[in-house]
Amino acid sequence: DQSIPCTRDDLFTACESGSSVRAQFTGTILQVYNYVEGETFNIGYLIYEQGYTDADHIVQVSCNLSEGEAVFAEGDTVTVWGTTEYNEAYTSTDGTDVNAPTLEAWSVEAYQP
């Protein structure tokens, strides 16, 4: 695999410049959301960068799941492999402004230190 270990800031910069980077990112899930697009089940995660728990260190992850593939829960620590896509700016439910880079993941696995 030619993925590059990246920080949230590395991912943000890549998305901002329009670069497509094959990235590896580890962190703890703070929110899980899912939706169906036609025949495809898609899962989304908001993930804090490992070692952080603030809005400046959130990465958004989108992943298409195969039937029977594991869905992780809030609080799980995972490693994501994916491609940088874009930066998403929004206001969280508690009123915090968030500007998160987005990864389109091809793999999300339980973190193995």
Residue pairs with C-beta under 8 A, 6 or more apart in sequence:
1 22
1 24
1 81
2 22
3 22
3 23
3 24
3 81
4 10
4 21
4 22
4 23
4 24
5 23
5 24
5 25
6 14
6 21
6 23
6 24
6 25
7 49
8 25
8 49
8 52
8 56
8 57
8 58
8 59
8 100
8 101
10 21
10 23
11 21
11 23
11 25
11 59
11 84
11 101
11 103
12 87
12 99
12 100
12 101
14 20
14 21
14 23
14 84
14 101
15 84
15 85
15 86
15 87
15 101
15 102
16 87
19 84
20 83
20 84
21 83
21 84
22 81
22 82
22 83
23 80
23 81
23 82
23 83
23 84
23 103
24 79
24 80
24 81
25 47
25 49
25 59
25 61
25 79
25 80
25 82
25 103
26 49
26 50
26 77
26 78
26 79
26 80
26 111
27 47
27 48
27 49
27 50
27 52
27 57
27 59
27 77
27 78
27 80
28 47
28 48
28 50
28 53
28 75
28 76
28 77
28 78
29 45
29 46
29 47
29 72
29 73
29 74
29 75
29 76
29 77
29 78
30 46
30 47
30 48
30 53
30 58
30 74
31 45
31 46
31 74
32 43
32 44
32 45
32 71
32 72
32 73
32 74
33 43
33 44
33 45
34 41
34 42
34 43
34 44
34 71
35 42
35 44
36 42
40 64
41 64
41 65
41 67
42 62
42 63
42 64
42 65
43 62
43 63
43 65
43 71
44 60
44 61
44 62
44 63
45 60
45 61
45 63
45 72
45 78
45 80
45 108
46 58
46 59
46 60
46 61
46 100
47 58
47 59
47 60
47 61
47 78
47 80
48 54
48 57
48 58
49 57
49 58
49 59
50 77
55 92
55 96
55 97
55 98
58 98
58 100
59 80
59 100
59 101
59 102
59 103
60 88
60 100
60 101
60 102
60 103
61 80
61 82
61 102
61 103
61 105
61 108
62 85
62 102
62 103
62 104
62 105
63 80
63 82
63 104
63 105
63 106
63 108
65 71
72 78
72 108
72 110
76 110
77 110
77 111
78 108
78 109
78 110
78 111
79 108
79 109
79 110
79 111
79 112
80 103
80 105
80 107
80 108
81 105
81 106
81 107
81 108
82 103
82 104
82 105
82 106
82 107
83 103
83 104
83 106
84 101
84 102
84 103
85 101
85 102
85 103
85 104
86 101
86 102
87 99
87 100
87 101
87 102
88 98
88 99
88 100
88 101
88 102
89 97
89 98
89 99
90 97
90 98
90 100
91 97
91 98
92 98
